[in-house]
Amino acid sequence: MAWIKVIQEDEATGKLKELYEKYAEPSGEVDNILKIHSLNVKSLKAHFDLYAHLMRGRSDLSRVQREMIAVVASVINQCRY
């Protein structure tokens, strides 16, 4: 398994801290899939914007259908997300 250096929530400053606060779960934690972008704030924002568009933007698919596709893809890829 590859390990990617990330900046943790309590170490974040500036724009990264702002985005972490915006994208944090109710628990205050940021999903690891977003934290992998912590060394490149532009890619963090772009990743989240793409995800938000795919899951909540205009589409012929309902939100439930999109979530089902995400679950199936995660299961096939043996990913807990």
The first five atom37 places (N, CA, C, CB, O) and aatype in JSON, in Angstrom:
{
  "aatype": [12, 0, 17, 9, 11, 19, 9, 5, 6, 3, 6, 0, 16, 7, 11, 10, 11, 6, 10, 18, 6, 11, 18, 0, 6, 14, 15, 7, 6, 19, 3, 2, 9, 10, 11, 9, 8, 15, 10, 2, 19, 11, 15, 10, 11, 0, 8, 13, 3, 10, 18, 0, 8, 10, 12, 1, 7, 1, 15, 3, 10, 15, 1, 19, 5, 1, 6, 12, 9, 0, 19, 19, 0, 15, 19, 9, 2, 5, 4, 1, 18],
  "atom_mask": [
    [1, 1, 1, 1, 1],
    [1, 1, 1, 1, 1],
    [1, 1, 1, 1, 1],
    [1, 1, 1, 1, 1],
    [1, 1, 1, 1, 1],
    [1, 1, 1, 1, 1],
    [1, 1, 1, 1, 1],
    [1, 1, 1, 1, 1],
    [1, 1, 1, 1, 1],
    [1, 1, 1, 1, 1],
    [1, 1, 1, 1, 1],
    [1, 1, 1, 1, 1],
    [1, 1, 1, 1, 1],
    [1, 1, 1, 0, 1],
    [1, 1, 1, 1, 1],
    [1, 1, 1, 1, 1],
    [1, 1, 1, 1, 1],
    [1, 1, 1, 1, 1],
    [1, 1, 1, 1, 1],
    [1, 1, 1, 1, 1],
    [1, 1, 1, 1, 1],
    [1, 1, 1, 1, 1],
    [1, 1, 1, 1, 1],
    [1, 1, 1, 1, 1],
    [1, 1, 1, 1, 1],
    [1, 1, 1, 1, 1],
    [1, 1, 1, 1, 1],
    [1, 1, 1, 0, 1],
    [1, 1, 1, 1, 1],
    [1, 1, 1, 1, 1],
    [1, 1, 1, 1, 1],
    [1, 1, 1, 1, 1],
    [1, 1, 1, 1, 1],
    [1, 1, 1, 1, 1],
    [1, 1, 1, 1, 1],
    [1, 1, 1, 1, 1],
    [1, 1, 1, 1, 1],
    [1, 1, 1, 1, 1],
    [1, 1, 1, 1, 1],
    [1, 1, 1, 1, 1],
    [1, 1, 1, 1, 1],
    [1, 1, 1, 1, 1],
    [1, 1, 1, 1, 1],
    [1, 1, 1, 1, 1],
    [1, 1, 1, 1, 1],
    [1, 1, 1, 1, 1],
    [1, 1, 1, 1, 1],
    [1, 1, 1, 1, 1],
    [1, 1, 1, 1, 1],
    [1, 1, 1, 1, 1],
    [1, 1, 1, 1, 1],
    [1, 1, 1, 1, 1],
    [1, 1, 1, 1, 1],
    [1, 1, 1, 1, 1],
    [1, 1, 1, 1, 1],
    [1, 1, 1, 1, 1],
    [1, 1, 1, 0, 1],
    [1, 1, 1, 1, 1],
    [1, 1, 1, 1, 1],
    [1, 1, 1, 1, 1],
    [1, 1, 1, 1, 1],
    [1, 1, 1, 1, 1],
    [1, 1, 1, 1, 1],
    [1, 1, 1, 1, 1],
    [1, 1, 1, 1, 1],
    [1, 1, 1, 1, 1],
    [1, 1, 1, 1, 1],
    [1, 1, 1, 1, 1],
    [1, 1, 1, 1, 1],
    [1, 1, 1, 1, 1],
    [1, 1, 1, 1, 1],
    [1, 1, 1, 1, 1],
    [1, 1, 1, 1, 1],
    [1, 1, 1, 1, 1],
    [1, 1, 1, 1, 1],
    [1, 1, 1, 1, 1],
    [1, 1, 1, 1, 1],
    [1, 1, 1, 1, 1],
    [1, 1, 1, 1, 1],
    [1, 1, 1, 1, 1],
    [1, 1, 1, 1, 1]
  ],
  "atom_positions": [
    [[0.84, -1.17, 0.0], [0.0, 0.0, 0.0], [0.89, 1.24, 0.0], [-0.96, 0.0, 1.21], [1.87, 1.3, 0.74]],
    [[0.54, 2.22, -0.83], [1.29, 3.47, -0.89], [0.84, 4.39, 0.25], [1.09, 4.16, -2.26], [-0.32, 4.39, 0.64]],
    [[1.75, 5.16, 0.75], [1.44, 6.14, 1.78], [1.74, 7.52, 1.23], [2.24, 5.87, 3.09], [2.81, 7.75, 0.66]],
    [[0.83, 8.41, 1.4], [0.95, 9.78, 0.9], [1.05, 10.71, 2.08], [-0.25, 10.16, -0.02], [0.23, 10.65, 3.0]],
    [[2.05, 11.59, 2.06], [2.19, 12.57, 3.13], [1.0, 13.52, 3.07], [3.54, 13.35, 3.01], [0.67, 14.05, 2.01]],
    [[0.37, 13.74, 4.21], [-0.76, 14.66, 4.3], [-0.58, 15.6, 5.47], [-2.09, 13.88, 4.43], [0.16, 15.32, 6.42]],
    [[-1.26, 16.71, 5.39], [-1.3, 17.65, 6.51], [-2.58, 17.38, 7.28], [-1.24, 19.15, 6.01], [-3.67, 17.4, 6.72]],
    [[-2.44, 17.11, 8.57], [-3.59, 16.8, 9.42], [-4.38, 18.08, 9.73], [-3.14, 16.12, 10.73], [-3.87, 19.18, 9.55]],
    [[-5.61, 17.91, 10.18], [-6.48, 19.05, 10.45], [-5.86, 20.03, 11.44], [-7.81, 18.56, 10.99], [-5.93, 21.24, 11.24]],
    [[-5.25, 19.52, 12.49], [-4.68, 20.41, 13.51], [-3.38, 21.08, 13.08], [-4.45, 19.64, 14.78], [-2.87, 21.95, 13.79]],
    [[-2.83, 20.69, 11.93], [-1.61, 21.29, 11.4], [-1.89, 22.26, 10.25], [-0.65, 20.21, 10.93], [-0.98, 22.96, 9.8]],
    [[-3.12, 22.29, 9.78], [-3.47, 23.09, 8.6], [-3.48, 24.58, 8.93], [-4.83, 22.67, 8.06], [-3.87, 25.0, 10.02]],
    [[-3.03, 25.38, 7.95], [-3.04, 26.83, 8.07], [-3.54, 27.44, 6.77], [-1.63, 27.38, 8.43], [-3.62, 26.76, 5.74]],
    [[-3.87, 28.72, 6.83], [-4.24, 29.46, 5.62], [-5.41, 28.87, 4.87], [0.0, 0.0, 0.0], [-6.4, 28.43, 5.47]],
    [[-5.3, 28.86, 3.54], [-6.36, 28.37, 2.66], [-6.69, 26.91, 2.93], [-5.96, 28.56, 1.2], [-7.86, 26.51, 2.87]],
    [[-5.67, 26.09, 3.22], [-5.92, 24.68, 3.53], [-6.81, 24.56, 4.76], [-4.6, 23.92, 3.74], [-7.75, 23.76, 4.77]],
    [[-6.54, 25.33, 5.79], [-7.36, 25.3, 7.0], [-8.8, 25.71, 6.68], [-6.77, 26.23, 8.08], [-9.74, 25.09, 7.17]],
    [[-8.96, 26.74, 5.85], [-10.3, 27.18, 5.45], [-11.07, 26.05, 4.76], [-10.2, 28.4, 4.52], [-12.23, 25.8, 5.08]],
    [[-10.4, 25.37, 3.81], [-11.07, 24.29, 3.09], [-11.35, 23.11, 4.0], [-10.22, 23.85, 1.9], [-12.42, 22.5, 3.91]],
    [[-10.42, 22.78, 4.86], [-10.65, 21.7, 5.82], [-11.89, 22.0, 6.66], [-9.4, 21.49, 6.74], [-12.73, 21.12, 6.87]],
    [[-12.02, 23.23, 7.13], [-13.18, 23.59, 7.95], [-14.47, 23.5, 7.13], [-13.01, 25.01, 8.52], [-15.51, 23.09, 7.65]],
    [[-14.39, 23.87, 5.87], [-15.56, 23.83, 4.99], [-15.97, 22.4, 4.65], [-15.27, 24.6, 3.71], [-17.16, 22.09, 4.59]],
    [[-14.99, 21.52, 4.43], [-15.26, 20.16, 3.96], [-15.29, 19.12, 5.07], [-14.23, 19.77, 2.95], [-15.51, 17.94, 4.8]],
    [[-15.08, 19.53, 6.31], [-15.03, 18.58, 7.43], [-16.38, 17.92, 7.67], [-14.56, 19.28, 8.7], [-17.43, 18.52, 7.45]],
    [[-16.32, 16.69, 8.13], [-17.51, 15.97, 8.58], [-17.98, 16.6, 9.9], [-17.22, 14.42, 8.76], [-17.23, 17.38, 10.5]],
    [[-19.19, 16.28, 10.34], [-19.65, 16.82, 11.63], [-18.69, 16.52, 12.79], [-21.03, 16.26, 11.95], [-18.65, 17.26, 13.77]],
    [[-17.94, 15.43, 12.67], [-16.98, 15.07, 13.72], [-15.77, 16.01, 13.74], [-16.51, 13.64, 13.52], [-14.99, 16.0, 14.69]],
    [[-15.63, 16.83, 12.68], [-14.47, 17.72, 12.57], [-13.34, 17.13, 11.75], [0.0, 0.0, 0.0], [-12.35, 17.81, 11.47]],
    [[-13.48, 15.86, 11.36], [-12.45, 15.2, 10.56], [-12.71, 15.39, 9.07], [-12.38, 13.71, 10.91], [-13.86, 15.48, 8.62]],
    [[-11.62, 15.45, 8.31], [-11.7, 15.55, 6.86], [-11.43, 14.16, 6.29], [-10.68, 16.61, 6.29], [-10.5, 13.48, 6.74]],
    [[-12.23, 13.74, 5.31], [-12.04, 12.43, 4.7], [-10.63, 12.3, 4.12], [-13.09, 12.19, 3.61], [-10.1, 13.25, 3.55]],
    [[-10.04, 11.12, 4.27], [-8.69, 10.88, 3.74], [-8.62, 11.11, 2.24], [-8.25, 9.47, 4.06], [-7.58, 11.54, 1.73]],
    [[-9.7, 10.83, 1.52], [-9.7, 11.01, 0.07], [-9.48, 12.49, -0.28], [-11.02, 10.5, -0.53], [-8.99, 12.79, -1.37]],
    [[-9.84, 13.38, 0.61], [-9.57, 14.81, 0.4], [-8.2, 15.2, 0.95], [-10.67, 15.66, 1.05], [-7.5, 16.02, 0.37]],
    [[-7.83, 14.6, 2.08], [-6.54, 14.97, 2.71], [-5.34, 14.62, 1.84], [-6.4, 14.27, 4.05], [-4.28, 15.22, 1.99]],
    [[-5.5, 13.66, 0.92], [-4.36, 13.34, 0.06], [-3.95, 14.52, -0.81], [-4.69, 12.14, -0.81], [-2.86, 14.53, -1.38]],
    [[-4.83, 15.5, -0.93], [-4.54, 16.71, -1.71], [-4.0, 17.85, -0.84], [-5.79, 17.17, -2.43], [-3.83, 18.96, -1.34]],
    [[-3.72, 17.59, 0.42], [-3.38, 18.67, 1.34], [-2.11, 19.44, 0.98], [-3.23, 18.12, 2.71], [-1.94, 20.58, 1.41]],
    [[-1.23, 18.83, 0.21], [-0.01, 19.54, -0.2], [-0.23, 20.37, -1.46], [1.11, 18.56, -0.43], [0.66, 21.09, -1.9]],
    [[-1.44, 20.27, -2.03], [-1.78, 21.03, -3.24], [-3.22, 21.49, -3.1], [-1.57, 20.16, -4.55], [-4.16, 20.79, -3.5]],
    [[-3.39, 22.67, -2.52], [-4.72, 23.17, -2.18], [-5.61, 23.3, -3.42], [-4.61, 24.52, -1.48], [-6.82, 23.06, -3.34]],
    [[-5.04, 23.68, -4.57], [-5.84, 23.79, -5.79], [-6.45, 22.45, -6.18], [-4.98, 24.33, -6.95], [-7.61, 22.39, -6.59]],
    [[-5.68, 21.38, -6.04], [-6.22, 20.06, -6.4], [-7.26, 19.61, -5.38], [-5.09, 19.02, -6.49], [-8.21, 18.92, -5.75]],
    [[-7.12, 19.99, -4.12], [-8.13, 19.67, -3.11], [-9.47, 20.3, -3.48], [-7.67, 20.16, -1.71], [-10.5, 19.64, -3.47]],
    [[-9.44, 21.59, -3.81], [-10.68, 22.27, -4.19], [-11.26, 21.68, -5.47], [-10.43, 23.78, -4.38], [-12.47, 21.47, -5.57]],
    [[-10.4, 21.41, -6.46], [-10.88, 20.84, -7.72], [-11.5, 19.46, -7.51], [-9.72, 20.74, -8.74], [-12.54, 19.16, -8.09]],
    [[-10.88, 18.64, -6.67], [-11.42, 17.3, -6.38], [-12.8, 17.43, -5.75], [-10.47, 16.51, -5.43], [-13.74, 16.76, -6.16]],
    [[-12.92, 18.3, -4.75], [-14.21, 18.44, -4.07], [-15.27, 19.0, -5.03], [-14.08, 19.35, -2.85], [-16.41, 18.53, -5.02]],
    [[-14.9, 19.99, -5.84], [-15.85, 20.57, -6.78], [-16.34, 19.53, -7.79], [-15.21, 21.75, -7.51], [-17.52, 19.49, -8.12]],
    [[-15.43, 18.69, -8.28], [-15.82, 17.64, -9.22], [-16.77, 16.65, -8.54], [-14.57, 16.9, -9.76], [-17.8, 16.29, -9.1]],
    [[-16.41, 16.23, -7.34], [-17.28, 15.3, -6.59], [-18.66, 15.91, -6.37], [-16.63, 14.93, -5.22], [-19.67, 15.25, -6.6]],
    [[-18.7, 17.16, -5.93], [-19.98, 17.82, -5.67], [-20.81, 17.92, -6.94], [-19.75, 19.22, -5.08], [-22.02, 17.71, -6.9]],
    [[-20.18, 18.23, -8.05], [-20.91, 18.31, -9.32], [-21.45, 16.94, -9.73], [-20.0, 18.87, -10.42], [-22.6, 16.83, -10.14]],
    [[-20.63, 15.92, -9.62], [-21.07, 14.58, -10.0], [-22.21, 14.07, -9.12], [-19.91, 13.61, -9.94], [-23.12, 13.4, -9.61]],
    [[-22.16, 14.38, -7.85], [-23.15, 13.84, -6.93], [-24.38, 14.73, -6.77], [-22.52, 13.62, -5.59], [-25.46, 14.23, -6.46]],
    [[-24.23, 16.05, -6.97], [-25.36, 16.95, -6.71], [-25.71, 17.87, -7.88], [-25.06, 17.78, -5.51], [-26.7, 18.6, -7.81]],
    [[-24.92, 17.84, -8.95], [-25.2, 18.69, -10.11], [-26.37, 18.16, -10.93], [0.0, 0.0, 0.0], [-26.91, 17.1, -10.64]],
    [[-26.75, 18.92, -11.95], [-27.84, 18.49, -12.85], [-27.48, 17.19, -13.52], [-28.13, 19.58, -13.91], [-26.36, 17.0, -14.0]],
    [[-28.45, 16.28, -13.57], [-28.22, 14.98, -14.17], [-29.55, 14.28, -14.39], [-27.28, 14.12, -13.29], [-30.54, 14.57, -13.71]],
    [[-29.57, 13.35, -15.33], [-30.74, 12.5, -15.5], [-30.82, 11.43, -14.4], [-30.71, 11.83, -16.89], [-31.85, 10.79, -14.23]],
    [[-29.73, 11.24, -13.68], [-29.7, 10.27, -12.58], [-30.12, 10.95, -11.28], [-28.29, 9.65, -12.43], [-29.77, 12.1, -11.03]],
    [[-30.88, 10.22, -10.46], [-31.26, 10.76, -9.15], [-30.06, 10.66, -8.2], [-32.49, 9.99, -8.58], [-29.08, 9.99, -8.49]],
    [[-30.17, 11.32, -7.07], [-29.11, 11.25, -6.06], [-28.95, 9.8, -5.57], [-29.43, 12.19, -4.86], [-27.83, 9.33, -5.34]],
    [[-30.07, 9.1, -5.42], [-30.03, 7.7, -4.97], [-29.3, 6.84, -6.0], [-31.47, 7.16, -4.74], [-28.47, 6.01, -5.63]],
    [[-29.58, 7.03, -7.28], [-28.91, 6.26, -8.32], [-27.4, 6.53, -8.31], [-29.49, 6.58, -9.7], [-26.6, 5.61, -8.45]],
    [[-27.03, 7.79, -8.14], [-25.61, 8.14, -8.09], [-24.92, 7.48, -6.9], [-25.43, 9.67, -8.01], [-23.81, 6.96, -7.03]],
    [[-25.58, 7.49, -5.75], [-25.02, 6.85, -4.56], [-24.89, 5.34, -4.77], [-25.89, 7.14, -3.32], [-23.9, 4.73, -4.35]],
    [[-25.89, 4.74, -5.42], [-25.81, 3.29, -5.68], [-24.63, 2.97, -6.59], [-27.12, 2.79, -6.31], [-23.92, 1.99, -6.35]],
    [[-24.4, 3.77, -7.61], [-23.25, 3.58, -8.5], [-21.95, 3.69, -7.71], [-23.27, 4.61, -9.66], [-21.04, 2.89, -7.89]],
    [[-21.88, 4.68, -6.82], [-20.67, 4.86, -6.01], [-20.43, 3.66, -5.09], [-20.78, 6.14, -5.17], [-19.29, 3.22, -4.92]],
    [[-21.49, 3.14, -4.5], [-21.36, 1.97, -3.61], [-20.88, 0.75, -4.4], [-22.72, 1.66, -2.92], [-19.96, 0.06, -3.96]],
    [[-21.49, 0.49, -5.55], [-21.09, -0.67, -6.37], [-19.64, -0.53, -6.79], [-21.99, -0.81, -7.61], [-18.87, -1.49, -6.7]],
    [[-19.24, 0.66, -7.25], [-17.84, 0.87, -7.67], [-16.89, 0.65, -6.5], [-17.65, 2.29, -8.25], [-15.83, 0.05, -6.68]],
    [[-17.26, 1.11, -5.32], [-16.41, 0.92, -4.14], [-16.28, -0.55, -3.77], [-16.97, 1.7, -2.95], [-15.19, -1.01, -3.43]],
    [[-17.38, -1.28, -3.83], [-17.34, -2.71, -3.52], [-16.45, -3.45, -4.52], [-18.78, -3.31, -3.53], [-15.61, -4.26, -4.13]],
    [[-16.64, -3.17, -5.79], [-15.82, -3.83, -6.82], [-14.33, -3.52, -6.63], [-16.27, -3.38, -8.24], [-13.48, -4.39, -6.83]],
    [[-14.03, -2.29, -6.23], [-12.64, -1.88, -6.01], [-12.13, -2.21, -4.62], [-12.5, -0.41, -6.26], [-11.0, -1.86, -4.27]],
    [[-12.96, -2.87, -3.81], [-12.62, -3.21, -2.42], [-12.19, -1.97, -1.64], [-11.51, -4.27, -2.39], [-11.21, -1.99, -0.89]],
    [[-12.95, -0.91, -1.84], [-12.67, 0.38, -1.18], [-13.76, 0.67, -0.15], [-12.6, 1.54, -2.23], [-14.94, 0.49, -0.44]],
    [[-13.38, 1.1, 1.02], [-14.39, 1.35, 2.06], [-15.12, 2.66, 1.87], [-13.74, 1.34, 3.42], [-16.07, 2.94, 2.61]],
    [[-14.72, 3.48, 0.89], [-15.45, 4.71, 0.62], [-16.68, 4.38, -0.16], [-14.58, 5.74, -0.13], [-17.46, 5.27, -0.5]]
  ]
}
